[in-house]
């Protein structure tokens, strides 16, 4: 199979501003829903020396409809969106699907996904500025499972942009950076990576596939999107670069084969989503 044949375009959607983050909802019954965050640095007006550059953005709530077409459920105008992450709280007292958003105004915002009758939407339930002392501080990234750092590693030669643990291999970490090198680590010995490969583009996002946890989906900025088989020696098995922008947002769908068939989508067993600037 040729590398490019892994990708099949179902639909195209213009986000207007550069799309730098995208996440499929992992929880039932919303696995056909995804969110996309955008970011745009607005240029200063001519002659406005002291005026700060404005950062704007949007949050799109989308649904995968019949035939693989994207349906816009909601559009939220906000400041520049730099990261989004879902979490599902399910216990005896709660069953809530939450979305955390990090934005360029320095806020961490929490939205709840709600369905009322036939309408599905995000509702803002909390927000907090990460720095009360400095208005220039931006919230760049977030993680629902944060903790204190246990070590420092300087193997990367440029800024690290993505770190991903593996759900079925608890000692494995994947890291990507502007140095274009994808590295796999055993977190019991972080002096040297287990393996590494050059993806020939700055690595902005990394996502493990949610079924086998064997394949990494990488957004490689000016080099497009790539799928890497990490079973043994890392090998690139898919490459998509049929766009004119920068590859930023990517994710795997949690929909199973029977769900894809129900939506009358004429492709294989796995759905991917990509967004570019």
C-alpha distance (Angstrom), angle and dihedral (degrees) to the residues before:
residue distance angle dihedral
X1 . . .
X2 3.79 . .
X3 3.78 113.7 .
X4 3.83 95.3 -118.3
X5 3.83 93.0 54.2
X6 3.81 91.4 76.1
X7 3.83 89.1 75.6
X8 3.80 124.5 68.8
X9 3.82 119.9 176.4
X10 3.82 113.7 -129.8
X11 3.79 100.4 171.7
X12 3.81 143.0 -13.5
X13 3.79 124.2 -137.1
X14 3.81 126.3 -171.7
X15 3.83 110.2 -140.2
X16 3.85 90.6 -177.5
X17 3.83 91.6 -144.1
X18 3.85 122.4 59.4
X19 3.81 109.6 -78.8
X20 3.81 108.6 -136.8
X21 3.81 103.1 165.0
X22 3.79 135.4 36.3
X23 3.82 131.7 170.6
X24 3.80 133.0 -179.3
X25 3.79 113.6 -140.1
X26 3.84 106.9 -107.9
X27 3.82 97.5 -159.1
X28 3.79 132.8 84.9
X29 2.98 132.9 -83.7
X30 3.82 90.9 22.2
X31 3.80 102.9 56.1
X32 3.80 89.0 119.0
X33 3.84 88.9 60.7
X34 3.80 126.5 88.4
X35 3.77 137.0 174.1
X36 3.81 128.3 -140.5
X37 3.80 125.5 -164.1
X38 3.81 123.1 -158.4
X39 3.80 135.3 -163.7
X40 3.78 132.6 -163.1
X41 3.80 128.9 177.4
X42 3.79 106.0 -147.4
X43 3.80 115.2 -145.0
X44 3.79 120.1 -117.8
X45 3.77 117.0 -103.0
X46 3.78 113.7 -103.3
X47 3.81 110.6 -87.2
X48 3.84 94.4 14.2
X49 3.81 97.8 123.6
X50 3.81 99.6 164.2
X51 3.78 97.3 37.3
X52 3.80 115.2 109.3
X53 3.78 119.8 -128.2
X54 3.80 110.6 -100.8
X55 3.77 120.1 -130.5
X56 3.77 116.1 -154.9
X57 3.77 135.0 174.2
X58 3.78 149.1 154.2
X59 3.76 141.1 -126.2
X60 3.80 114.6 -139.1
X61 3.78 120.1 -162.8
X62 3.81 107.0 -158.9
X63 3.79 137.6 -179.3
X64 3.78 128.3 -153.7
X65 3.80 104.5 -125.4
X66 3.81 132.3 -169.8
X67 3.77 114.0 -52.7
X68 3.80 92.0 22.2
X69 3.80 95.6 -75.6
X70 3.82 120.1 149.5
X71 3.80 116.5 -122.5
X72 3.82 119.2 -162.3
X73 3.82 109.8 -131.9
X74 3.80 97.9 173.0
X75 3.80 141.5 -3.3
X76 3.81 120.2 -156.9
X77 3.80 118.1 -168.7
X78 3.78 110.4 -147.9
X79 3.79 142.6 134.7
X80 3.81 119.7 -61.0
X81 3.82 111.3 -51.6
X82 3.81 111.8 -139.4
X83 3.81 102.7 170.5
X84 3.82 140.0 5.1
X85 3.81 129.9 -169.8
X86 3.83 132.8 179.1
X87 3.79 125.9 -145.6
X88 3.81 131.1 -178.6
X89 3.80 120.1 -144.8
X90 3.79 109.6 -162.5
X91 3.81 121.5 167.2
X92 3.80 138.9 120.5
X93 3.81 92.4 -73.1
X94 3.81 103.5 33.0
X95 3.77 140.9 38.6
X96 3.78 104.3 176.4
X97 3.80 134.2 151.9
X98 3.80 111.1 -152.2
X99 3.80 133.1 -172.6
X100 3.81 121.3 -156.7
X101 3.82 118.4 -156.5
X102 3.81 127.9 -166.2
X103 3.80 112.6 -158.8
X104 3.79 141.9 -172.1
X105 3.82 93.6 -108.8
X106 3.80 88.8 66.9
X107 3.80 96.7 -104.2
X108 3.78 130.9 134.9
X109 3.81 106.3 -151.8
X110 3.81 128.4 -168.2
X111 3.80 119.8 -153.5
X112 3.79 127.2 -175.8
X113 3.81 121.0 -143.5
X114 3.79 107.9 -128.6
X115 3.78 133.3 -176.2
X116 3.79 117.5 -159.7
X117 3.79 114.5 178.1
X118 3.81 103.6 -51.6
X119 3.84 96.7 -18.4
X120 3.82 123.1 95.6
X121 3.80 116.7 -169.6
X122 3.81 146.9 148.8
X123 3.80 118.0 -107.1
X124 3.82 121.2 -162.3
X125 3.82 108.4 -127.2
X126 3.83 103.5 164.9
X127 3.78 143.2 4.7
X128 3.80 135.4 -179.2
X129 3.80 132.7 -174.2
X130 3.81 109.9 -128.4
X131 3.81 93.5 -147.3
X132 3.79 123.8 31.5
X133 3.81 92.6 -179.0
X134 3.80 101.6 55.5
X135 3.81 123.2 41.8
X136 3.82 90.7 -168.4
X137 3.82 93.0 66.7
X138 3.81 112.0 108.4
X139 3.81 127.3 -158.0
X140 3.81 101.2 -124.9
X141 3.79 105.3 173.0
X142 3.80 142.6 -1.5
X143 3.78 141.8 -163.1
X144 3.80 129.3 -166.0
X145 3.83 90.7 -145.7
X146 3.79 101.4 50.3
X147 3.80 124.3 158.1
X148 3.77 140.4 159.0
X149 3.85 117.6 -64.5
X150 3.81 115.2 -97.3
X151 3.81 99.2 -170.3
X152 3.79 145.3 -2.7
X153 3.81 125.4 -126.3
X154 3.80 124.8 -171.8
X155 3.80 100.1 -177.2
X156 3.80 92.2 117.9
X157 3.80 114.9 83.8
X158 3.83 94.5 -152.6
X159 3.79 137.5 31.4
X160 3.82 115.4 -51.1
X161 3.81 110.8 -126.7
X162 3.82 105.3 172.9
X163 3.82 136.6 30.0
X164 3.81 120.0 179.7
X165 3.81 129.8 -177.9
X166 3.80 120.1 -154.6
X167 3.82 117.6 -118.3
X168 3.83 96.0 -148.8
X169 3.81 98.0 34.0
X170 3.82 102.0 50.2
X171 3.81 94.7 -173.2
X172 3.81 95.4 52.5
X173 3.80 124.6 98.2
X174 3.80 128.9 179.0
X175 3.80 120.1 -157.0
X176 3.79 133.3 -173.4
X177 3.77 132.3 -173.7
X178 3.78 146.0 166.9
X179 3.83 87.4 -85.6
X180 3.86 86.3 77.8
X181 3.83 93.6 -125.5
X182 3.81 120.5 128.6
X183 3.81 108.7 -152.8
X184 3.81 131.0 -169.0
X185 3.80 116.9 -154.9
X186 3.78 139.1 -170.0
X187 3.79 102.2 -139.9
X188 3.81 90.3 -148.0
X189 3.80 88.1 67.7
X190 3.80 115.1 25.3
X191 3.79 97.9 165.7
X192 3.82 91.5 96.7
X193 3.83 131.6 13.1
X194 3.80 118.3 -111.6
X195 3.80 89.8 -130.3
X196 3.77 140.1 -15.8
X197 3.80 139.5 -168.2
X198 3.79 135.1 -172.0
X199 3.82 112.4 -117.9
X200 3.84 90.2 -172.8
X201 3.79 93.6 -128.5
X202 3.79 136.5 70.4
X203 3.81 106.3 -85.6
X204 3.82 109.7 -128.5
X205 3.83 101.4 166.8
X206 3.80 136.7 17.3
X207 3.82 124.5 -169.4
X208 3.82 128.8 178.4
X209 3.79 115.0 -139.7
X210 3.84 108.9 -103.1
X211 3.82 96.5 -133.9
X212 3.83 111.1 48.3
X213 3.84 98.1 6.7
X214 3.79 86.2 -142.7
X215 3.81 100.3 108.6
X216 3.80 129.1 64.5
X217 3.79 121.9 -150.5
X218 3.82 109.8 -151.1
X219 3.81 131.0 -168.8
X220 3.81 103.3 -151.3
X221 3.81 102.1 -174.4
X222 3.85 107.9 -136.7
X223 3.83 91.8 12.4
X224 3.81 96.4 60.1
X225 3.80 127.3 -131.7
X226 3.80 125.6 -35.4
X227 3.80 137.8 -172.7
X228 3.80 115.0 -146.2
X229 3.81 124.8 -162.9
X230 3.82 105.7 -141.0
X231 3.82 98.2 179.8
X232 3.80 96.3 108.3
X233 3.80 121.6 -23.2
X234 3.80 108.5 8.3
X235 3.80 111.8 -104.3
X236 3.81 131.2 175.8
X237 3.81 108.9 -123.7
X238 3.80 100.1 167.9
X239 3.81 136.1 35.0
X240 3.82 128.6 179.3
X241 3.80 120.5 -176.9
X242 3.81 103.9 145.2
X243 3.78 95.6 129.4
X244 3.80 139.0 79.1
X245 3.80 99.9 -130.2
X246 3.79 140.0 68.5
X247 3.82 118.8 -72.4
X248 3.81 106.8 -120.9
X249 3.81 116.0 138.4
X250 3.80 125.8 49.5
X251 3.79 137.9 152.2
X252 3.82 144.1 161.7
X253 3.78 120.5 -116.0
X254 3.82 118.4 -121.3
X255 3.81 90.4 -145.4
X256 3.80 113.6 121.7
X257 3.81 126.9 -135.1
X258 3.80 93.6 -94.1
X259 3.82 91.0 50.4
X260 3.80 91.0 51.9
X261 3.81 90.5 49.6
X262 3.82 90.5 50.2
X263 3.82 89.1 56.8
X264 3.83 89.7 54.6
X265 3.81 92.7 -121.1
X266 3.84 110.2 161.0
X267 3.83 98.2 -144.6
X268 3.80 140.7 88.7
X269 3.77 131.1 -74.0
X270 3.82 101.3 -72.9
X271 3.80 132.0 62.0
X272 3.80 124.0 -153.5
X273 3.78 129.7 -172.6
X274 3.80 125.8 -155.4
X275 3.79 132.3 -176.0
X276 3.80 127.3 -171.1
X277 3.77 137.4 -173.8
